[in-house]
């Protein structure tokens, strides 16, 4: 693998960085756009600027497969993370809907453009209404070419409590690391198809237990794409609970405590396919993810079925 490290000033010169976003380029094409707006505390501007998230480009690089602000549930945006009940001291805020708080991009810690892979690392602060940070997040997204031209996206969130313990609570529909596909999917949700491992149990309210991954086939812009969201086998609470809404917001829910000096690290993989996926393909993708992790860590494999 060949890596080329770019300073931010060089990235600006190549057009990868704008004032309010950064495009991650892989094999010469834009794959991801991370929105990094300056927070504006009032009115409509607040809604537009209160969350850091990452869009997934389509395979032509012309538009996004993911949703931004507005539409059905404006707070659902691309690749994102948060918890509806985030508590520290005697205060509870909502880092899912961004009530009483906001996330803001502070700086890029690293940007690497390579073939066939690229990576970005950013510092994100989660701040209260008085602009005081209570969590500092190091968010890393690595992107690489997968089998058959699929796009493999590794999302890592390293959360550090700033000066007091933080509890991350919520429910499967309003917490964790999830992906929201383009808003148009909500207008024809009957065409959305979810794929799950044989071990999974689907309960009321779109709750999935006993799964390390959830796949989704959805129609966007007249084409049918495949996606799978996977949780890395070293997840600190074991297998998460998956949420699978028909309008194509899906991902992993779990609850955590974060104390100063003991960061919480969460790791997920999103695979994007220009063709629909099958259950067997999703299961094979998770097996490969698990084995890749095993090779690096020496830990025991996790069975997905």
Secondary structure, DSSP 8 states (H G I E B T S, - for coil): -EEEE--HHHHHHHT-EETTEEEEEETTEEEEEEE------SHHHHHHHS--EEEEB-TTSSSBSB--SSSSSTT--EEEEEESEEEETTEEEBTTTTBSEEEEEEEEEEEEEEESEEEEEEEEEEEETTS-EEEEEEEEEEEEE-GGG-EEEEEEEEEEESSS-EEEE--TTSEEEEEEB-GGGGGGGGG-EEEE-TT-EEEGGGEEES-SEEEEEEEETTEEEEEEEEE-TT-TTSS-EEEE-TTSEEEEE--EEEBTTB-EEEEEEEEEESS---HHHHHHHHHHHHHHHHHHH--------
